[in-house]
Amino acid sequence: MSDEAHGADAPARRAGGVPCRVVVCRDCCCGTAKVTGVDHAAQTARLRAEAPVRVSACLDVCEQANVIVVQPSSAGRAAGARPVWLGLVNDPDAAEDIAAWVRAGGPGVAPCPEILDLYTFTPPRRRTAS
């Protein structure tokens, strides 16, 4: 069967792995007119050009809108990587930086670009008590 029949991530699956994936929050705040000046459809399309993208309902971190979660590939998980949560991704340059990182392999495979440290946050359910 062709790669088209298997989907965009067929080469990674044939190699024994699952590719890096991206989750975009697009619900009550993220992806809406509440976050002004962002072409939400273009942002999602840009990320989808690099990796499988899942559009999610509210991720319950509205104060961080627009939220994007980069999930590691199977190789990244094998290297110990966990999903990386990025908030306030309201600039096309930030989406480009995320797309480049995903293209390079994402968490656990490629180092996170330092510029993305400005967007990285820990979601509430993962924070540890002080």
C-alpha positions in Angstrom: 0.0 0.0 0.0 1.1 3.6 -0.6 2.0 6.1 2.1 -1.2 7.9 1.2 -3.2 4.9 2.1 -1.6 4.7 5.5 -1.5 8.4 6.2 1.3 11.0 6.5 3.0 9.1 9.3 3.3 5.8 7.4 7.2 6.0 7.0 7.6 6.4 10.7 5.3 3.4 11.4 7.2 1.2 8.9 10.4 2.1 10.7 8.8 0.8 13.9 7.8 4.1 15.4 5.1 6.7 15.9 5.9 10.3 14.8 6.0 13.4 16.9 2.4 14.7 17.2 0.9 18.1 17.9 -2.3 19.0 19.9 -3.8 22.4 19.4 -6.4 23.7 21.8 -9.3 25.3 19.8 -12.2 25.8 22.1 -13.5 28.6 24.4 -10.4 30.8 24.2 -7.7 29.3 22.1 -8.5 29.5 18.4 -11.2 32.1 18.8 -11.6 35.8 18.3 -10.9 36.2 22.1 -7.2 35.9 21.1 -6.9 38.7 18.6 -4.6 39.1 15.7 -3.9 35.4 15.2 -4.8 33.5 12.0 -5.8 30.3 13.9 -6.5 28.3 10.7 -3.1 29.2 9.2 -1.4 28.3 12.5 -3.0 24.9 12.5 -2.4 24.3 8.8 1.3 25.2 9.3 1.8 22.7 12.1 -0.2 20.1 10.2 2.3 20.4 7.3 5.0 19.0 9.6 3.2 16.5 11.8 -0.2 14.9 12.6 -2.3 17.5 14.4 -5.2 16.8 16.8 -7.6 19.7 17.5 -8.7 19.5 21.1 -11.5 20.9 23.1 -10.5 23.1 26.1 -7.3 22.0 27.8 -8.2 24.1 30.9 -5.4 26.5 30.7 -7.2 29.5 29.1 -4.9 32.0 30.7 -2.2 30.6 28.3 -4.3 30.8 25.1 -3.3 29.7 22.4 -2.0 26.4 23.7 -0.1 23.9 21.7 1.2 20.6 23.1 4.1 18.8 21.3 4.0 15.1 22.0 7.2 13.1 21.5 7.5 10.4 18.9 8.0 6.8 20.0 11.8 7.5 19.7 11.5 10.6 21.8 9.5 8.7 24.4 12.1 5.9 24.4 14.7 8.7 25.2 12.5 9.7 28.2 10.8 12.8 26.6 7.4 13.9 27.8 4.8 16.2 26.1 5.9 19.8 26.0 3.2 22.4 26.7 3.5 25.8 25.0 1.3 28.7 25.8 0.7 32.2 24.4 1.6 31.0 21.0 0.1 34.0 19.3 2.9 34.9 16.9 3.5 33.4 13.5 7.2 33.2 14.3 6.5 31.1 17.3 4.5 28.7 15.2 7.4 28.5 12.7 9.8 27.7 15.6 7.5 24.9 16.7 7.1 23.6 13.2 10.9 23.5 12.7 11.4 21.7 16.0 8.7 19.1 15.1 10.3 18.7 11.7 13.6 18.0 13.4 12.1 15.3 15.5 10.6 17.1 18.5 11.0 16.3 22.2 13.6 13.7 23.0 15.0 13.7 19.5 15.9 17.3 18.8 16.8 19.9 21.3 14.0 22.4 22.0 15.0 25.8 20.5 15.8 28.2 23.3 13.3 30.7 22.0 10.5 28.2 22.8 11.5 28.4 26.5 9.5 31.7 26.5 6.3 29.7 25.7 6.9 26.5 27.8 4.8 26.0 30.9 3.7 23.2 33.2 0.0 22.5 33.1 -1.7 22.7 36.5 -2.2 19.0 37.0 1.5 18.4 36.6 2.7 21.1 39.1 4.3 19.7 42.2 3.5 21.0 45.7 6.1 23.4 47.1 
